[in-house]
Amino acid sequence: MKLELVFIPAAEIGHLRSTVELAKQLLNEDDRLSITVLIIPRPSSDDSDHVTPLFTPSQERLRHLTVSAADHPPDAPLDPQTYMDNQKPKVRDAVSGLLDPTRRLAGFVVDMFCTSMMEVADEFGVPTYMMYTSNAAFLGITLHLQLMFDEERYDVSELDDSVNELDFPCLTRPYPVKCLPSLFTSKQWLPFFFDQARNFRKMKGILVNTVAELEPHSLRIFSGGGDLPQAYPVGPLLHLKNDDVERNQSEILRWLDEQPARSVVFLCFGSMGGFNEEQTREIAVALERSGHRFLWSLRRGSADIMTERPGDYADLEEVLPEGFLDRTSERGKVMIGWAPQVAVLAKPAIGSFVTHCGWNSVLESLWFGVPMVTWPLYAEQKINAFEMVEELGLAVEIRRFFKGDLLSGEMEMFSAEDVERAVRRVMEEGSDVRNRVKLMAEKCHVAVEDGGSSQVALRKFIRGVVENVLV
């Protein structure tokens, strides 16, 4: 009899890719498992374009099913928790339709944004595990802030100027209050994240997209025996397949093949990362002054990334400094729109990565041994940047403190001098940062090999799932 796990990921591509990679690895480890991934589409969105390729070619024991989303009034504000709660009847019906005499339901594996589905798992009498697509440090900080609020009414959104730093058990050094993401300083978002954290504590176990050798201190608080669930560091879960590359992107990859090793600065800022004209010009000035080769994925910033994604500039000549494209044509390329990030980072020519510090991007950069320049833009990325720079020494910061992020609607601008200084530092051959990244890349590769720490954690999780069913 097959043991069926139901996966419920968030529909965002960064969450979905790592979740599907986890599902495939579990199936490779144990023939008794089968997995159905329930896709809950975002309201007013068609996610099929990025869902279908993840399940190609099809596998007998890996299925995916798109749940018809519950109606959401088009003019109503999108409360993510309410929206997810509204999907419970649809998910309940979908799971009921999966059950047959050849499969025994073994549990739910839910995304960090889908934890309310635990109630549906309880109705079926099975445990809920969580797939945490970010890092152990952010997980630990979220849980600690929630505990401080519940036990001491300590509200980080109301801290005054007398508090400069906070101590977290998951970090080795104090965290500067000025670097808290707006997720924790906003009265709008903080209750949502605390509700999430309370659900995290109820999980049977948490699968974290990280590596034991990357975050040993942060993972220590999840080692079992305390009041927190067991954590399984099973990363890096990376989608390394090069999907169809457009013609202009193929030309870029060929250009990279012609450049010297470790000579190109790559700038790319995720699906929601973009800049206004003033910031764009400052970046251009920095790249020109640095003298380094560069590949820049350039997008126009959005006034509100929650309602509108970044777009493309219609005319680069009007945005960039006069003559910039001509003067840098021999050593630089500006791409309009999204770059094939994995394919680019895999090229030997890439010497550094200026990144928004999305966790998938961080893991990809480490996997390919590329040192980073941190430019956090939204979500938990300020914490990711702090960990990479201050905790681990795997990246260079542009500026340690800066106000706001894209979620808050206000973000401090970086000058050309700031950006140029960081680029020059990260491109130094033989630097401590570059050497540490090289060593960490080797550890990440060993972790996923037979007997590596991530594979051991994966097998430990499977044993727990099987034993729970047999009890």
C-alpha positions in Angstrom: 0.0 0.0 0.0 1.2 3.5 -0.9 1.5 6.2 1.8 0.0 9.4 0.4 1.3 12.8 1.4 -0.7 15.8 0.4 1.4 18.9 -0.4 -0.2 22.4 -0.2 2.3 25.0 -1.4 1.9 28.7 -1.9 1.3 29.4 -5.6 4.2 31.9 -5.7 6.9 30.5 -8.0 9.7 30.7 -5.4 7.7 28.6 -3.0 6.3 26.2 -5.5 9.6 25.3 -7.1 11.4 24.3 -3.9 8.3 22.4 -2.7 8.1 20.3 -5.9 11.9 19.6 -5.6 11.3 18.4 -2.1 8.5 16.1 -3.3 10.7 14.6 -6.0 13.5 13.9 -3.5 11.1 12.2 -1.1 9.9 9.9 -3.9 13.4 9.1 -4.9 14.2 8.0 -1.4 11.2 5.7 -0.7 9.1 3.7 -3.1 6.3 3.5 -0.6 5.5 7.2 -0.9 3.2 8.9 -3.4 2.5 12.6 -3.4 -0.3 14.8 -4.6 0.5 18.6 -4.8 -2.7 20.7 -4.4 -2.3 24.0 -6.2 -4.4 26.8 -4.8 -4.3 29.6 -7.4 -3.8 33.2 -6.4 -7.0 35.3 -6.8 -7.4 36.6 -10.3 -4.2 34.9 -11.5 -3.5 32.1 -14.0 -0.5 30.2 -12.5 -0.5 27.4 -15.1 2.4 28.8 -17.1 4.8 28.2 -14.2 3.1 25.2 -12.6 3.0 22.7 -15.6 6.7 22.7 -16.4 7.6 21.7 -12.8 5.8 18.4 -13.3 7.2 17.6 -16.7 7.9 14.8 -17.5 5.1 13.3 -15.5 5.8 10.8 -12.7 3.5 8.0 -11.7 3.8 8.7 -8.0 3.7 12.5 -8.3 0.5 14.2 -9.1 -0.7 17.7 -9.1 -4.2 19.1 -8.9 -5.3 22.7 -9.2 -8.1 23.4 -6.7 -10.8 25.7 -8.1 -10.3 28.8 -5.9 -13.2 30.0 -3.8 -14.8 33.2 -5.1 -13.2 36.4 -4.0 -14.9 39.7 -4.6 -12.7 41.6 -7.1 -12.8 44.9 -5.2 -12.4 43.4 -1.7 -9.0 43.8 0.0 -6.9 40.7 -0.2 -6.3 39.3 3.3 -4.1 36.3 2.8 -5.3 34.5 5.9 -9.0 34.9 5.0 -8.4 33.9 1.4 -6.6 30.7 2.5 -9.3 29.9 5.1 -11.9 30.2 2.3 -10.2 27.4 0.4 -10.7 24.8 3.1 -13.9 23.3 1.8 -12.3 23.0 -1.7 -9.2 21.3 -0.2 -11.3 19.0 1.9 -13.2 17.8 -1.2 -10.0 17.4 -3.2 -8.4 15.2 -0.6 -11.5 13.1 -0.2 -11.4 12.5 -4.0 -7.8 11.2 -3.7 -8.4 8.4 -1.3 -8.8 4.9 -2.6 -8.0 1.4 -1.3 -4.4 1.5 -2.7 -3.4 4.6 -0.7 -3.3 5.4 2.9 -3.2 9.1 3.8 0.0 9.8 5.8 -0.1 13.5 6.3 -0.2 17.0 5.0 2.9 19.0 4.1 1.8 22.7 4.0 3.6 25.9 3.0 4.5 28.5 5.7 1.6 30.6 4.3 -0.9 27.7 4.3 -0.7 26.6 7.9 -4.5 27.0 8.5 -4.9 23.8 6.4 -3.9 22.0 9.6 -7.5 22.0 10.5 -8.4 20.0 7.4 -5.6 17.5 8.2 -7.0 17.2 11.7 -10.4 16.3 10.2 -8.7 13.4 8.3 -6.9 12.3 11.4 -3.4 12.8 10.0 -0.4 15.0 11.1 0.6 18.3 9.5 4.2 19.0 8.6 5.4 22.3 7.3 7.6 23.1 4.3 9.5 26.3 5.3 10.9 27.9 2.1 13.0 30.5 3.9 15.9 30.0 6.3 16.2 28.8 9.9 17.2 32.2 11.2 14.1 33.9 10.0 12.0 31.1 11.3 13.7 31.4 14.7 13.3 35.2 14.8 9.6 34.9 14.0 8.9 32.4 16.7 10.9 34.4 19.3 9.1 37.7 18.6 5.7 35.9 18.8 6.7 34.3 22.1 7.8 37.7 23.5 4.5 39.2 22.5 2.3 36.4 23.9 4.2 36.1 27.2 5.3 39.7 27.8 3.2 41.8 25.4 6.5 42.9 23.9 5.5 44.5 20.6 8.4 45.2 18.2 6.2 47.5 16.1 6.2 49.9 19.0 9.9 50.1 20.0 11.2 53.6 20.7 14.6 55.0 19.8 16.1 53.8 23.1 16.2 50.2 21.8 19.0 49.7 19.3 19.4 45.9 19.2 17.6 42.7 20.0 19.0 39.4 21.1 17.7 36.2 19.4 18.6 32.7 20.4 19.0 31.7 16.7 21.7 34.3 16.1 25.2 34.6 17.4 25.2 38.4 17.7 22.6 41.1 18.4 20.3 42.1 15.6 20.0 45.9 14.9 16.5 47.2 15.3 17.0 49.5 12.3 17.3 46.3 10.1 14.0 44.8 11.1 11.8 44.2 8.0 8.6 46.1 7.7 6.8 42.7 8.2 7.7 43.1 11.9 7.3 46.9 12.2 4.0 47.1 10.5 0.7 47.0 12.4 -0.8 45.5 9.3 1.5 42.5 8.9 2.7 41.7 12.4 -0.5 40.0 13.6 -0.5 37.8 10.5 3.0 36.6 11.1 2.3 36.0 14.8 -0.7 33.9 13.9 1.5 32.0 11.5 4.1 31.4 14.3 1.5 30.0 16.6 0.6 27.5 14.0 4.3 26.7 13.4 4.5 25.5 17.0 1.7 22.9 16.4 3.5 21.2 13.5 4.6 17.6 13.7 7.8 18.7 12.1 9.3 21.5 9.9 11.2 20.8 6.7 13.5 23.8 6.2 15.1 24.7 2.9 18.6 25.1 4.4 21.8 23.2 5.0 23.0 22.1 8.5 26.5 23.3 7.7 25.1 26.7 6.7 23.0 27.5 9.7 24.2 25.3 12.6 23.5 27.9 15.3 20.0 28.8 14.0 19.0 25.1 13.8 20.1 24.3 17.3 16.9 25.6 18.8 15.0 23.1 16.7 17.0 20.0 17.7 14.0 18.4 19.5 13.3 17.9 23.2 12.0 21.5 23.7 8.7 23.2 23.0 9.5 23.6 19.3 8.9 21.0 16.5 11.8 19.0 15.1 13.4 20.8 12.1 14.7 18.9 9.1 17.3 20.9 7.1 16.8 19.3 3.7 18.2 22.0 1.4 19.3 23.4 -0.8 16.1 22.6 -2.7 16.9 24.2 -6.1 15.2 24.0 -9.4 18.4 23.8 -11.5 16.8 22.8 -14.8 17.2 25.5 -17.4 13.7 26.1 -18.7 13.1 27.4 -22.2 15.5 30.3 -22.7 14.3 33.1 -25.0 16.4 34.1 -28.0 17.8 37.3 -26.5 18.6 35.3 -23.3 20.5 32.8 -25.4 22.6 35.6 -26.8 23.4 36.8 -23.3 24.6 33.3 -22.3 26.8 33.1 -25.3 28.3 36.5 -24.4 29.1 35.2 -20.9 30.9 32.2 -22.4 33.3 34.7 -24.1 34.2 36.6 -20.9 37.1 35.7 -18.5 36.4 33.7 -15.4 34.9 35.6 -12.4 35.0 38.9 -14.3 31.3 39.8 -14.6 29.0 41.4 -12.0 25.5 40.1 -12.3 22.6 42.2 -11.0 19.1 40.7 -10.7 16.4 41.5 -8.1 13.7 38.9 -8.2 10.2 38.8 -9.6 9.1 41.9 -7.6 12.4 43.9 -7.6 12.6 47.1 -9.6 13.8 50.6 -9.3 12.7 54.1 -10.1 14.6 56.3 -12.6 16.7 58.0 -10.1 18.0 54.8 -8.4 18.5 53.2 -11.9 20.8 56.1 -12.9 22.8 55.7 -9.7 23.3 52.0 -10.4 24.5 52.8 -13.9 27.0 55.4 -12.7 28.4 52.9 -10.2 28.8 50.1 -12.8 30.5 52.5 -15.2 32.9 53.8 -12.6 33.7 50.3 -11.2 35.3 49.3 -14.5 34.0 45.8 -14.2 32.1 43.8 -16.8 28.4 43.5 -15.9 25.1 41.9 -16.7 22.2 43.8 -15.4 18.6 42.6 -15.4 16.8 45.9 -15.2 13.1 46.4 -14.3 11.0 49.5 -13.6 9.8 49.7 -10.0 6.2 49.5 -9.0 4.5 52.0 -6.7 2.9 49.2 -4.8 4.3 45.6 -5.3 1.2 44.2 -3.5 -1.1 45.3 -6.3 1.3 45.7 -9.3 4.3 43.8 -10.4 7.4 45.6 -11.8 7.4 46.4 -15.5 9.9 47.2 -18.2 11.2 50.6 -19.2 10.0 51.5 -22.7 13.2 53.4 -23.6 16.5 52.7 -21.8 18.1 55.8 -23.4 15.7 58.0 -21.4 16.4 56.3 -18.1 20.1 55.6 -18.2 22.8 58.4 -18.2 23.4 59.9 -21.6 25.8 57.7 -23.6 26.0 55.0 -21.0 25.0 52.1 -23.3 27.6 53.2 -25.9 30.4 53.7 -23.4 29.9 50.3 -21.8 28.9 48.3 -24.8 32.1 46.3 -24.9 32.0 45.2 -21.3 28.3 45.3 -20.2 24.9 44.1 -21.1 21.6 45.5 -19.9 18.7 43.0 -20.1 15.1 44.3 -20.1 13.1 42.1 -17.9 13.8 38.8 -16.1 17.1 37.0 -16.6 17.5 33.1 -16.6 19.2 33.4 -13.2 20.3 29.8 -12.7 21.8 29.6 -16.2 23.6 32.8 -15.6 25.0 31.9 -12.1 26.2 28.6 -13.5 28.6 30.4 -15.9 32.2 30.6 -14.9 32.3 34.2 -16.0 30.1 35.4 -13.1 32.3 36.9 -10.4 29.6 38.3 -8.1 25.9 38.6 -7.7 24.1 41.8 -6.6 20.9 40.4 -5.3 17.7 41.3 -3.4 18.5 38.4 -1.0 15.4 36.2 -1.7 16.3 32.9 -0.1 16.2 30.9 -3.3 18.6 33.4 -4.9 20.9 33.2 -1.9 21.0 29.4 -2.1 21.6 29.5 -5.9 24.4 31.9 -5.4 26.0 29.7 -2.8 25.5 26.5 -4.8 27.5 28.0 -7.7 30.1 29.6 -5.4 29.3 33.2 -6.3 29.8 35.9 -3.6 27.0 38.3 -3.1 26.3 42.0 -2.7 23.2 42.3 -0.6 20.4 44.7 -1.6 17.3 43.5 0.4 14.1 44.9 -1.0 11.1 43.3 0.8 9.7 40.4 2.9 12.4 38.8 5.2 15.3 39.8 2.9 16.9 42.2 5.5 17.3 39.3 7.8 18.7 37.1 5.0 21.2 39.9 4.2 22.2 40.3 7.9 22.9 36.5 8.2 24.9 36.4 5.0 27.1 39.4 5.9 27.3 39.6 9.7 26.7 36.1 10.8 28.5 34.1 8.1 30.7 36.5 6.1 29.4 35.2 2.8 28.4 38.5 1.3 29.2 42.2 1.1 26.6 44.8 2.1 26.0 48.1 0.2 25.0 49.8 3.4 24.4 48.3 6.9 21.4 50.5 7.8 18.8 52.0 5.5 15.2 53.0 6.0 12.2 51.2 4.6 11.6 48.5 1.9 9.3 48.0 -1.0 6.5 46.7 1.2 6.4 49.8 3.4 6.2 52.1 0.3 9.3 54.0 1.3 12.8 52.9 0.6 16.0 54.9 1.1 18.0 55.4 -2.1 21.6 54.0 -2.5 24.1 56.4 -4.0 26.4 55.4 -6.9 29.3 55.6 -4.4 27.6 53.1 -2.1 27.1 50.6 -4.9 30.5 51.1 -6.5 32.2 50.5 -3.2 30.4 47.2 -2.6 31.1 46.0 -6.1 34.8 46.7 -5.9 35.0 44.9 -2.5 33.1 41.8 -3.7 35.2 41.5 -6.9 38.5 41.4 -5.1 40.3 38.2 -6.1 41.3 36.1 -3.2 39.2 38.0 -0.7 38.0 36.3 2.5 34.4 36.5 1.4 35.2 34.8 -1.9 37.1 32.0 -0.1 34.4 31.4 2.4 31.7 31.2 -0.4 33.9 28.6 -2.2 34.0 26.5 0.9 30.3 26.8 1.6 29.5 25.8 -2.0 31.4 22.6 -1.4 29.5 21.9 1.8 26.2 22.5 0.0 27.1 19.9 -2.7 28.2 17.4 -0.1 25.0 17.8 1.9 22.8 16.5 -0.8 25.0 13.5 -1.7 24.6 10.0 -0.3 25.3 10.3 3.4 25.3 14.1 3.4 23.5 16.0 6.1 20.5 17.0 4.0 19.9 13.5 2.8 20.2 12.1 6.3 17.6 14.7 7.4 15.3 13.7 4.5 15.5 10.0 5.5 14.9 10.9 9.2 11.7 12.7 8.1 10.5 9.7 6.1 11.1 7.4 9.0 9.0 9.6 11.2 6.2 9.7 8.6 6.2 5.9 8.3 6.4 5.2 12.0 3.5 7.6 12.6 1.3 5.7 10.2 2.2 2.3 11.7 1.4 3.4 15.3 
